[in-house]
């Protein structure tokens, strides 16, 4: 997780410099459409959507190229990024603790492409982000597909969660971690569900043609 935040921060700096599985559940009434770059950026929560949190990296979205392929799909041949169009991210830190939250979006050109990429990215990379001994937990009816794990990412037992879910033509991630191993209660399943729910709702709103407005 710490490495993910560094990657997000590095990419943001380049921009500023000018450079629980289960059955599918459709939680929206709109058609699955391919998002534009600006819609991907708007899907990501910003400061207004995250009361009690401070932006570390403001929402951004960029076209997929060699750099973003290596960030979004850092596995052999960038598997899982086939037919992807845009990558976006934003990160936050809680005002009253050492907890960090990271939101990621990969936007594909079709629902079929997003569906095909889901298992590749979860099994080979993102599903491992909470450590080898991470346990699964349920996100509830979020998106058409969803998985989540709770574990530890650091050498000292710092808590970490990762949630991956699909909404239409997008794959999304909500991740949380704490740099303080003695405050494990600050990172928990309920908080991760809340983060995932906000991102999923905003993705659904964007694909329905609305301006994302869901807040924490």
N, C-alpha and C positions, 0 to 999 in steps of 0.2 A: 504493500500500500504506500509506504514511504517513497518507493521508487516511482510509483504512478504519479504521486504529487509532484515529484521533481520533473518528470517528463512533461506534465501539464504546465508547470511553471516555465520550463525551458522553451516550450513551444510558444507560450504567451509572450515571453521576452523577445523571441524572434519576430513575432507579429508586431510588437510595439516598435521594434527596430526597423520595421518595414520589410523585413524578410517574408424450490420444491417442484420440480417437474410435475407433470400430471396432465390430465385432459385439458384441451384447449377451451378457454372461456372467452368469448367475445364480450368485452365490457363497454363497447361503444356502438353507436348506430350509424356512424359514417362509413364511407368507403375508404379502403386502404389506398392511399395515394403517395407517390414519391414526393418527398419534401424538397423545397428549395433551400438554398444555403441560409437565407435570412430566417426561414421558418425553423431550421435546426437551431440557430442561435436563440430564437425566441422560446423554443421548447425548454431550453436549459433554465433552471431557476436562477433568478438574480437576487440582489439584496432585498428587493421589495417582496419577494416570495418567501423569504427566509427570515422572519422575525426572530431575534435572539442570536443570529449568526452574523459574522462579518465576512465579506468577500475576501478571499485570498487571491483568486484568479477570476476575473469577470467573464461571463459567458462569451464564448467565441465559437465560430464554425468556419471550417475551411474545406476546400475541395481536396479530395484524396489525391496525394502524390506520393513520391517515394518516402518523404519524411513522415507523413501522417499514416501511411501504411505500416511503417515500422513501429509507430506509437500505438495505433489501434489494434493491430494484429501482429504482435511480435513473435510469430511462430514461423516455421519453415514455409517459404514461398508466400508469406503473408496470407496463409490460408484463413478463410473466414471473411476476407475483405473482397471477395469476388463480387463484381457488380455493385460495389459500394460507391456512393457519390460524395458524401460529406462526412466529416468527423467534427464533433464538438465537445467541449468540456467546460466545467466551472467547478471551483472549489471554495469551501467555506471553513471557518473555524468558529466554534461556539464562543460567545462572549465570556461565559462563566466557567470554562473548563479547557482542557487540552484536547478536546475532541475535534477531529477534522472530518469533513464530509466532501466526497468527490462525486460529481455527476458526469457521466459520459454518454454520448450518443453516436451511433453509426447509422447513417441513413442510406438505404439501398434503393435501387431503381424499381424494385417490385417486392411484393409480399413474399413471393416464392424465394427470392434471393435471401431475404432476411430469415425466413424459415430454415433454409438450407444451411445457413451460417451458424445457427444457434448452437447446435451440439458441438461443432468444431471449436468455437471460441470458449464455450463453457468447459468442455472436457480437457482441452489442451492448454488453457491459460487462465481465464478469469475465475473459474471454479477453484483454482488452487491458490488464489490470492489471500485466503484467510488461514493458510497453513495446512500442513499435512494431516493434522488431527482435528480439523474443523468438522463440526457437526452440522447437519442440515436443519433448517427450520422453515416453516411455512410462511409465505407472504400473503396468503389469501388470494382472492380472485383478482389479481392484478395482471392486466394484459392477456394475450392469448396463450402465453407460455411464461413460466417463471421458475426460478431456482434461487436459493439463498443458503449461505453458510455462515457460521459463527466460529471464530477460532482466535489464533494469535499469529501475528506477522513478524514479531520481533524476537530477539534473543532473550529478552527478559519477561516474556509473557504479556506484552502489550496487546490488549484486545482488538479484534478486527472483525468486521462483517463485510460481506459482498453479496449483492443481489443483482441478478441478471434477469431481464424480462423482455418480451417482444410485444410491441404494439404496432400492428399493421406492418408497414415497411421499415420500421426502425427496430434496432436492438439497443437496449438501454441498460445502464448500470448505476446503482446507488451504493456507495461504499462509505463506511465509517471506520475510524480507528482513533485510538488515544495514544499519546506519547507518554502517558502516566500509567504504569502497570498497577499502581495501587488504587486506581479509581476505575475499576472494571465496570462498575454499574453505569458509568456514563456512556458506554457503548453497549447497546442491548438490542434485542430482536424488535421490540415495539418501536423504538426510534428508527430503526432501519426500515420497517414497514411504512412508517410515516414518510420518510424520504423517498422511498420507491413509489408510494402512492402519488405524491406530488408530481414526480417526473412522468409517471404513466399518464396521469390526467392531462398534463400539459402536452404530451405527445399526441394524445387522442384529440385534444382541442385543435392542435395544429393540423392534423389530418382531416378534421371535419371542416377545415377552412376558417376556423376561428382564431383569434389572437389568444395565445395561451395566457390564462389568468389564475390558474390554481395556485394556492399558497399553502404553506405548512400550517 
